[in-house]
Amino acid sequence: MKQILKNIFFERKLEFLIRGYFYKISKVTCRGRLQVGRKVRIRARLIDSNGHLRIGSYTKIQGYINSIKLGEYITFGEYNTILTDFSHDSFLKIGDRFSCGDYVLFGSAGGITIGNDVIFGQNIRLHAQNHNFMDTSKLIREQGTTEKGISIGNNCWVGSGTVFLDGVTVGSGCVIGANSVVTKSIPNNSVVAGSPAKIIKKRD
């Protein structure tokens, strides 16, 4: 039984590496090992990685050329979605040693910056765009959008189900409780939770 499991693990790892090789040729600039899962969709040459990048199965990545820049040792879970548009303000930048779980949405219209050593759980959503709605003489869909961007510092842990809204800055050393809705900026070394998220204590 152990040998069967070892064989399955080896075959799956080899499968990820083979796919990674072909993606490096056509779609990804990666200065190190690239592992790509099943049915990953990447449009154009989008990703510039310093190396050791793993993209989980069924992940969708779309945007304009070189709008996604990643550090070293980056791991994306399965069913992730990364969206950038053709604006120069639209980008995703992630530092070193980042990992996230499954079903994470990076809506990067206004730009998303994530520092080093950040951990994401599952089902996290980042929306770097907001709809204007205050003019009651117009339909909401006709009022356009604003894109201020989202920034997350170094050494943060973000719990599953968290939502980040446009314009927030999260300092370094923060912990975000599961299912929080982050609507305002958070200072360094804060522990926050709730909807909307509020500081419940400080990390000393």
N, C-alpha and C positions, 0 to 999 in steps of 0.2 A: 504494500500500500504506500509506504514511504517513497519507494522508487517511482511509482506511478505519479505521485504528487510532484516529485522532483522533475520528472520528465515534462509534466504539464507546465510547471513554472518556467523551465528552460525554454520550452517551445513558445510560450507567451512572451517571454523577454526577448527572444530572437525575433519574433514577429514585430514587436514594438521597434526594435532597432532597424530592421529592414525597411519598415515604413519611414522611419526617421531619415534613413539614408536618401530615399527618393524625395522627401520633402526638402532636405538640405539642398538638393540639386535644383529644385524648381521654385520653392516658395519661402524658405527660411534661411536667413544668415545666422548660423550657429557655430561659435568657436569652441565646440566641445561636443559631448554626447547628446544626441537628440533621440528621444523615444516618443513615438506617436501611436495612439490607440486606434481602434477600429472606427471607420466611418467619420473621421475628422474632416471638416470642411474648412479650407483656408483659401481665401480669394486674394489673388495677386501676391507679389513679394512683400509681405507685410511685417514680418517679425525679424528684429535684430536682437540676437541673444548672445551674451558672453559665454554661454556654455552650460551643459548639464541641465537641459530643459526636457521636461516630461509633460506631454499633453494627453489627457485622458480621452477615452473613447467618446464618440458622439459629440465632441466639442465643435462649436461653430465660431469662426473668426472671420470678420469682414471689415473692410475699411479701405483707406487709401495707402499708397506705398510708404513703407517705413514709419507708420504711425504708432507702432508698438515696439518699445525698447525695453529689454529685460536684462537683469543682472545674471549672476551665476546661481545654480542650484534652485531652479524654479520648478514647482510641481503644480499643475492644474488637474483637478479631479475630472470626473466624467460629466457630460451634459452641461459643460460651461458654455457661456455665450459672451463673446467680446465684440463690441460694436463701436467702430469709429466712423466718422463721415469725412467728407472731402474738405472740411474747414481746417485751417492750420491750427486752430484752437482745439481740435479734436485729437486726443492722443491717450495712450496708456503707457506709463513709465513705472516700472517696478524694480526695486533694488535687489540685493542679494538675499538668498536663503528665504524665499517666500513659498508658502504652500497654501492651497485652498481645497476645500472639499468639493462635493458634487453640486450641480445646479446653481452655480454662481453667475450672476449677470453683471457685466461691466458695461454700463451705458456711458460711453466716453465722449459724448458730443462736446462737452466743455472742458475735457481733459481730466484725467485721473492720475495722481502721483502717489505711489506707495513706497515707503522707505525699506530699510533692511530689516530682516528678522521678524517679519510679520506673518501671523497665522490666521487664516480664515476657516470658519466652520462651513457647514452646508447651507444652501438656500439663501445666500447673501445677495443683496441687490444694491448696486451703486448707480444712482441716476444723476449724472452731471449735466442736467438740463431741467428747466422748469417752464411751464406754460404761463403766459400772462393772462390775467382774467378780470382785472379791475374795471375795465370799461364796459359798462352794462349796455351801451348802445351797439356793441358788436358781439357777434358770436365768439365764444372762447377760442374756437379753432382758427379764427381769423386774426387773433391778437398776437400771434407769434410767440417766440420763446426767448428765454435768457439762458446763457451758459456761463456760469462763474467757475465751475470746476470743483473737484474734490481732492483734498490732500490728507494723507494718513502718514504719520511719522514712523520712526523706527521702533522696533520691539513692542509691537501691539498684538493683542489677542482679541479677535472679533468672534463673538458667539454666533451660533447658527440662527438663521432667520433675521439677522439685522438688516435694516434698510438705511442707506445714507442718501440724503437729499442734497441737491445742488448748493454749492457755496460753503460747505462745512470744511473746517480744518481740524483734524484730530492730532493732538500733540504726541510726542514720543512716550513710550512706557504706559500706554492706556489699555484698559480692559473694558470691552463692550459686552454687556450681558446679552444673553440669547433673546431674540425677538425685539430688540430695541429699535426705535426709530430715531435716527440722529438728525435733528433739524437745526442744531446750533453747534458752533465750534466748541472744542473741548481742550482744556489746558493739559500740559504734560502730567503724566503719572496719576491720571484720574481713573476711577472705577465708576462706570455709568450703567444705567439700566432704565428701562421703561419706555413708554410711548406717550409723549416725546421723551427722549432719553435725558436723565438728570444725574448729576454727580451724587453718588451715595457714599463715597469715601475717597480718600487719597492714599496712594501707595507711598509709604515713607522710605 
